[in-house]
Amino acid sequence: MKVPDLYCGKRLFCGIGEPIALGVGELEARGSAFIEGPIIIGDAQQFPIVSATTMIGPSKNEEATVPIVPGAICGFNHSPYSLSVVGDACIFDNLTVNKQIEVGSHLLAQGEVIARVNGGQHILSLKKNFDIPHPTKEGWRLRHTCPEGPSNDVYIRGRTKSNQIKLPEYWKGFVDIETITISLTPIEKKCDIIVKDWDDSIVSLESDESIDCFYHIFAERKDGEKLIPEYPGESPKDYPGNNNEYSVVGWNYDTRN
């Protein structure tokens, strides 16, 4: 028996309710639909219970071609998709993913990116560190922050032919200006260049000759407590400072054996 097609030229309602978002009166959205749900699309056997208002499973229609979506993370060996969206998608509340997320381009986050790994919690915006057994003191540990060093430093580097090096504007509220250290390397010729003065905006240089040098400027962050690089203990839990300020990695190096 041939089943006829079903056309709906105006609006399709299934359930109880007034979908005001679809328009009222002359503003009614032509070709729109309201389905109270739950609704299953695709393989019905994928959902033994009602898990959402809309449940979408892989296609079981033998008359339809296998959906292959071209893109950086797709391929012919990929299983058929349950959902394909062309254009932007918007989710107003939480998105829970049971398995992995593959991103073909950038991953942008307005808030924190938090990973819960090996029973710990790692926040990407926190200072990155490694914490290992002390190499020379038995019963002690050594913690360095990234880049590997005993203080929570940030740096800028570059080349200048001017007698002034402009510091990043955000350093005013980010670093302790008193901790600044400056290294200069003349290029192509011997040249006496000195740091004449500095503040939270400008490093001023002085030389009897024209200036052409590489520079490397370090300063310690002031948005938290100072790092304690050496401390007695058997694990990162023994750190005497505020562990909430750090995302500790590398500590399992001493437990691999």
Secondary structure, 3 states (H helix, E strand, C coil): CCCCCCCCCCEEEECCCCCHHHCCHHHCCCCEEEECCCEEECCHHHCCCCCCCEEECCCCCCCCCCCCCCCCCCCCCCCCCCCCCCCCCCCCCCCCCCCCCCCCCCCCCCCCCEEEECCEEEECCCEEEEEEECCCCCCEEEEEECCCECCCEEEEEEEECCCEEECCCCHHHHEEEEEEEEEEEECCCCCCEEEEEECCCEEEEEECCCCCEEEEEEEEECCCCCCCCEEECCCHHHCCCCHHHEEEECHHHHHCC
